[in-house]
Amino acid sequence: TINTIRGSIEIRQLIQSMLENCSFELRLCETTQCLLQRDLNDDIQEMCTIINSSVPIRLNQCTYC
């Protein structure tokens, strides 16, 4: 019975350790997702700024033609 109890405790500790690792990995994934989303939003804003600033130039060029 002592070996059985020891085995049960080791299994519980293993499960606890696995859960902690999963929790850490989940937080890491969430943080990575947030950072990637922020980068994507920044890129989209930058593209919009470039497009918006280049449209009048194209119109002016067309007008001059």
FISEZA-567789 format. One line per field, with one value per residue: residue in three letters; x, y, z of N, C-alpha, C, O, CB in turn. Coordinates in nm, 2 decimals. Glycine has a CB too. Example, Ala and Ser with C-alpha at 12.3 -4.5 7.8 and 13.67 -1.06 7.14 Angstrom:
2
residuo: Ala / Ser
nX: 1.32 / 1.28
nY: -0.57 / -0.22
nZ: 0.78 / 0.71
caX: 1.23 / 1.37
caY: -0.45 / -0.11
caZ: 0.78 / 0.71
cX: 1.32 / 1.29
cY: -0.33 / 0.00
cZ: 0.78 / 0.79
oX: 1.42 / 1.34
oY: -0.33 / 0.11
oZ: 0.85 / 0.80
cbX: 1.13 / 1.41
cbY: -0.45 / -0.06
cbZ: 0.90 / 0.57
This chain:
65
residuo: Thr / Ile / Asn / Thr / Ile / Arg / Gly / Ser / Ile / Glu / Ile / Arg / Gln / Leu / Ile / Gln / Ser / Met / Leu / Glu / Asn / Cys / Ser / Phe / Glu / Leu / Arg / Leu / Cys / Glu / Thr / Thr / Gln / Cys / Leu / Leu / Gln / Arg / Asp / Leu / Asn / Asp / Asp / Ile / Gln / Glu / Met / Cys / Thr / Ile / Ile / Asn / Ser / Ser / Val / Pro / Ile / Arg / Leu / Asn / Gln / Cys / Thr / Tyr / Cys
nX: 0.08 / 0.20 / 0.37 / 0.17 / 0.04 / 0.25 / 0.29 / 0.05 / 0.07 / 0.29 / 0.18 / -0.02 / 0.14 / 0.28 / 0.06 / -0.02 / 0.21 / 0.20 / -0.04 / 0.03 / 0.23 / 0.08 / -0.09 / 0.10 / 0.19 / -0.04 / -0.08 / 0.14 / 0.09 / -0.15 / -0.04 / 0.15 / -0.04 / -0.17 / 0.04 / 0.10 / -0.14 / -0.15 / 0.07 / -0.02 / -0.24 / -0.10 / 0.05 / -0.16 / -0.27 / -0.06 / -0.04 / -0.29 / -0.24 / -0.04 / -0.16 / -0.38 / -0.23 / -0.11 / -0.31 / -0.41 / -0.18 / -0.17 / -0.41 / -0.35 / -0.14 / -0.28 / -0.45 / -0.26 / -0.18
nY: -0.12 / 0.12 / 0.17 / 0.20 / 0.43 / 0.61 / 0.60 / 0.71 / 0.97 / 1.06 / 1.05 / 1.24 / 1.46 / 1.47 / 1.52 / 1.77 / 1.92 / 1.90 / 2.04 / 2.30 / 2.35 / 2.36 / 2.57 / 2.78 / 2.77 / 2.83 / 3.10 / 3.21 / 3.16 / 3.33 / 3.58 / 3.60 / 3.59 / 3.84 / 4.02 / 3.97 / 4.04 / 4.31 / 4.40 / 4.34 / 4.51 / 4.75 / 4.74 / 4.74 / 4.99 / 5.15 / 5.08 / 5.19 / 5.46 / 5.51 / 5.45 / 5.63 / 5.87 / 5.85 / 5.86 / 6.12 / 6.22 / 6.06 / 6.13 / 6.40 / 6.37 / 6.25 / 6.46 / 6.64 / 6.51
nZ: 0.00 / 0.06 / -0.16 / -0.35 / -0.26 / -0.28 / -0.55 / -0.64 / -0.54 / -0.69 / -0.95 / -0.92 / -0.88 / -1.12 / -1.30 / -1.20 / -1.26 / -1.53 / -1.59 / -1.50 / -1.68 / -1.92 / -1.86 / -1.85 / -2.12 / -2.25 / -2.17 / -2.28 / -2.56 / -2.58 / -2.53 / -2.74 / -2.95 / -2.90 / -2.94 / -3.21 / -3.33 / -3.27 / -3.41 / -3.67 / -3.69 / -3.68 / -3.91 / -4.10 / -4.05 / -4.13 / -4.40 / -4.49 / -4.44 / -4.62 / -4.86 / -4.86 / -4.86 / -5.10 / -5.30 / -5.36 / -5.49 / -5.72 / -5.84 / -5.89 / -6.07 / -6.28 / -6.34 / -6.44 / -6.66
caX: 0.00 / 0.29 / 0.41 / 0.05 / 0.02 / 0.36 / 0.26 / -0.06 / 0.13 / 0.38 / 0.09 / -0.08 / 0.24 / 0.30 / -0.06 / -0.01 / 0.31 / 0.15 / -0.14 / 0.11 / 0.30 / -0.02 / -0.13 / 0.21 / 0.19 / -0.16 / -0.06 / 0.24 / 0.01 / -0.23 / 0.05 / 0.19 / -0.15 / -0.20 / 0.15 / 0.08 / -0.26 / -0.11 / 0.16 / -0.10 / -0.31 / -0.01 / 0.08 / -0.28 / -0.28 / 0.05 / -0.08 / -0.39 / -0.18 / 0.04 / -0.26 / -0.45 / -0.14 / -0.07 / -0.42 / -0.41 / -0.07 / -0.21 / -0.51 / -0.28 / -0.07 / -0.38 / -0.49 / -0.16 / -0.18
caY: 0.00 / 0.24 / 0.19 / 0.25 / 0.57 / 0.69 / 0.61 / 0.80 / 1.10 / 1.09 / 1.07 / 1.37 / 1.57 / 1.48 / 1.59 / 1.91 / 1.98 / 1.91 / 2.15 / 2.42 / 2.38 / 2.39 / 2.71 / 2.87 / 2.77 / 2.90 / 3.24 / 3.24 / 3.17 / 3.44 / 3.70 / 3.60 / 3.63 / 3.98 / 4.09 / 3.96 / 4.12 / 4.45 / 4.42 / 4.34 / 4.64 / 4.86 / 4.73 / 4.78 / 5.14 / 5.21 / 5.07 / 5.28 / 5.59 / 5.52 / 5.45 / 5.76 / 5.98 / 5.84 / 5.88 / 6.26 / 6.23 / 5.99 / 6.22 / 6.52 / 6.32 / 6.23 / 6.59 / 6.71 / 6.45
caZ: 0.00 / 0.06 / -0.29 / -0.42 / -0.22 / -0.34 / -0.69 / -0.66 / -0.52 / -0.80 / -1.06 / -0.89 / -0.90 / -1.26 / -1.35 / -1.15 / -1.33 / -1.67 / -1.59 / -1.49 / -1.81 / -2.01 / -1.83 / -1.90 / -2.27 / -2.29 / -2.15 / -2.39 / -2.68 / -2.58 / -2.54 / -2.88 / -3.04 / -2.89 / -3.01 / -3.36 / -3.37 / -3.26 / -3.53 / -3.79 / -3.69 / -3.71 / -4.06 / -4.17 / -4.04 / -4.21 / -4.54 / -4.51 / -4.44 / -4.75 / -4.97 / -4.85 / -4.90 / -5.24 / -5.39 / -5.42 / -5.58 / -5.84 / -5.90 / -5.94 / -6.19 / -6.38 / -6.38 / -6.52 / -6.80
cX: 0.08 / 0.33 / 0.29 / 0.03 / 0.13 / 0.34 / 0.15 / -0.01 / 0.21 / 0.29 / 0.03 / 0.02 / 0.27 / 0.18 / -0.05 / 0.09 / 0.27 / 0.05 / -0.07 / 0.17 / 0.20 / -0.07 / -0.03 / 0.21 / 0.07 / -0.14 / 0.04 / 0.17 / -0.08 / -0.15 / 0.10 / 0.09 / -0.18 / -0.09 / 0.13 / -0.03 / -0.22 / -0.02 / 0.08 / -0.18 / -0.22 / 0.03 / -0.04 / -0.30 / -0.18 / 0.01 / -0.19 / -0.34 / -0.11 / -0.06 / -0.33 / -0.36 / -0.10 / -0.18 / -0.42 / -0.30 / -0.11 / -0.31 / -0.44 / -0.20 / -0.16 / -0.43 / -0.39 / -0.15 / -0.28
cY: 0.13 / 0.28 / 0.25 / 0.40 / 0.66 / 0.71 / 0.71 / 0.95 / 1.15 / 1.12 / 1.21 / 1.48 / 1.58 / 1.55 / 1.74 / 1.98 / 2.00 / 2.03 / 2.28 / 2.46 / 2.42 / 2.54 / 2.81 / 2.88 / 2.84 / 3.05 / 3.29 / 3.26 / 3.30 / 3.57 / 3.71 / 3.64 / 3.78 / 4.06 / 4.09 / 4.04 / 4.27 / 4.49 / 4.43 / 4.47 / 4.75 / 4.86 / 4.78 / 4.94 / 5.21 / 5.20 / 5.17 / 5.42 / 5.61 / 5.53 / 5.59 / 5.88 / 5.97 / 5.87 / 6.02 / 6.28 / 6.17 / 6.08 / 6.34 / 6.48 / 6.31 / 6.36 / 6.66 / 6.64 / 6.51
cZ: 0.00 / -0.08 / -0.38 / -0.39 / -0.28 / -0.49 / -0.72 / -0.64 / -0.64 / -0.93 / -1.04 / -0.92 / -1.05 / -1.33 / -1.32 / -1.24 / -1.48 / -1.69 / -1.58 / -1.62 / -1.92 / -1.99 / -1.87 / -2.05 / -2.32 / -2.28 / -2.25 / -2.52 / -2.69 / -2.59 / -2.68 / -2.97 / -3.03 / -2.96 / -3.16 / -3.41 / -3.37 / -3.38 / -3.66 / -3.80 / -3.73 / -3.86 / -4.14 / -4.17 / -4.13 / -4.36 / -4.58 / -4.52 / -4.58 / -4.86 / -4.97 / -4.89 / -5.05 / -5.34 / -5.44 / -5.52 / -5.72 / -5.91 / -5.96 / -6.07 / -6.31 / -6.44 / -6.47 / -6.66 / -6.88
oX: 0.04 / 0.34 / 0.31 / 0.00 / 0.10 / 0.36 / 0.16 / -0.05 / 0.20 / 0.32 / 0.02 / -0.02 / 0.29 / 0.21 / -0.08 / 0.07 / 0.30 / 0.06 / -0.11 / 0.18 / 0.22 / -0.09 / -0.06 / 0.22 / 0.08 / -0.18 / 0.03 / 0.20 / -0.08 / -0.19 / 0.10 / 0.11 / -0.20 / -0.12 / 0.15 / -0.02 / -0.27 / -0.03 / 0.11 / -0.19 / -0.26 / 0.03 / -0.02 / -0.32 / -0.20 / 0.04 / -0.19 / -0.38 / -0.12 / -0.04 / -0.35 / -0.41 / -0.07 / -0.16 / -0.44 / -0.31 / -0.08 / -0.31 / -0.48 / -0.20 / -0.13 / -0.45 / -0.43 / -0.11 / -0.30
oY: 0.23 / 0.39 / 0.33 / 0.48 / 0.77 / 0.81 / 0.78 / 1.04 / 1.26 / 1.22 / 1.28 / 1.58 / 1.70 / 1.64 / 1.82 / 2.10 / 2.11 / 2.10 / 2.38 / 2.57 / 2.51 / 2.61 / 2.91 / 2.99 / 2.91 / 3.13 / 3.40 / 3.35 / 3.36 / 3.66 / 3.82 / 3.72 / 3.85 / 4.16 / 4.19 / 4.10 / 4.34 / 4.60 / 4.51 / 4.53 / 4.84 / 4.96 / 4.85 / 5.00 / 5.31 / 5.29 / 5.23 / 5.50 / 5.71 / 5.61 / 5.65 / 5.97 / 6.07 / 5.89 / 6.03 / 6.35 / 6.23 / 6.09 / 6.38 / 6.56 / 6.34 / 6.38 / 6.72 / 6.71 / 6.47
oZ: -0.06 / -0.12 / -0.46 / -0.48 / -0.33 / -0.54 / -0.82 / -0.72 / -0.68 / -1.00 / -1.14 / -0.98 / -1.10 / -1.42 / -1.41 / -1.28 / -1.54 / -1.78 / -1.65 / -1.66 / -1.99 / -2.08 / -1.93 / -2.11 / -2.42 / -2.37 / -2.31 / -2.60 / -2.79 / -2.67 / -2.74 / -3.06 / -3.13 / -3.02 / -3.23 / -3.51 / -3.46 / -3.44 / -3.74 / -3.91 / -3.80 / -3.92 / -4.24 / -4.27 / -4.19 / -4.43 / -4.68 / -4.61 / -4.64 / -4.95 / -5.08 / -4.96 / -5.11 / -5.46 / -5.56 / -5.62 / -5.82 / -6.04 / -6.07 / -6.17 / -6.42 / -6.56 / -6.57 / -6.75 / -7.00
cbX: -0.09 / 0.41 / 0.46 / -0.07 / 0.02 / 0.50 / 0.22 / -0.17 / 0.21 / 0.47 / -0.01 / -0.13 / 0.37 / 0.31 / -0.19 / 0.02 / 0.44 / 0.09 / -0.24 / 0.21 / 0.37 / -0.14 / -0.15 / 0.35 / 0.19 / -0.28 / 0.00 / 0.35 / -0.07 / -0.31 / 0.17 / 0.25 / -0.27 / -0.20 / 0.28 / 0.06 / -0.38 / -0.04 / 0.27 / -0.19 / -0.38 / 0.12 / 0.11 / -0.41 / -0.26 / 0.18 / -0.13 / -0.50 / -0.08 / 0.13 / -0.37 / -0.50 / -0.02 / -0.01 / -0.55 / -0.41 / 0.06 / -0.27 / -0.61 / -0.18 / 0.01 / -0.49 / -0.52 / -0.02 / -0.20
cbY: 0.00 / 0.22 / 0.06 / 0.17 / 0.59 / 0.61 / 0.47 / 0.77 / 1.11 / 0.98 / 0.96 / 1.38 / 1.53 / 1.34 / 1.52 / 1.92 / 1.89 / 1.78 / 2.13 / 2.42 / 2.25 / 2.30 / 2.72 / 2.82 / 2.63 / 2.86 / 3.27 / 3.14 / 3.05 / 3.45 / 3.69 / 3.46 / 3.55 / 4.01 / 4.04 / 3.81 / 4.09 / 4.48 / 4.31 / 4.22 / 4.66 / 4.85 / 4.58 / 4.72 / 5.18 / 5.13 / 4.93 / 5.28 / 5.61 / 5.39 / 5.34 / 5.79 / 5.98 / 5.70 / 5.85 / 6.36 / 6.17 / 5.85 / 6.26 / 6.57 / 6.19 / 6.14 / 6.67 / 6.70 / 6.30
cbZ: 0.12 / 0.16 / -0.36 / -0.38 / -0.06 / -0.31 / -0.75 / -0.56 / -0.39 / -0.84 / -1.07 / -0.75 / -0.82 / -1.32 / -1.30 / -1.00 / -1.33 / -1.72 / -1.48 / -1.37 / -1.86 / -2.00 / -1.67 / -1.85 / -2.32 / -2.21 / -2.01 / -2.39 / -2.70 / -2.44 / -2.44 / -2.92 / -3.00 / -2.74 / -2.96 / -3.40 / -3.27 / -3.13 / -3.54 / -3.79 / -3.56 / -3.63 / -4.09 / -4.11 / -3.90 / -4.18 / -4.57 / -4.40 / -4.33 / -4.77 / -4.95 / -4.71 / -4.81 / -5.27 / -5.31 / -5.31 / -5.52 / -5.81 / -5.79 / -5.84 / -6.16 / -6.34 / -6.26 / -6.45 / -6.78
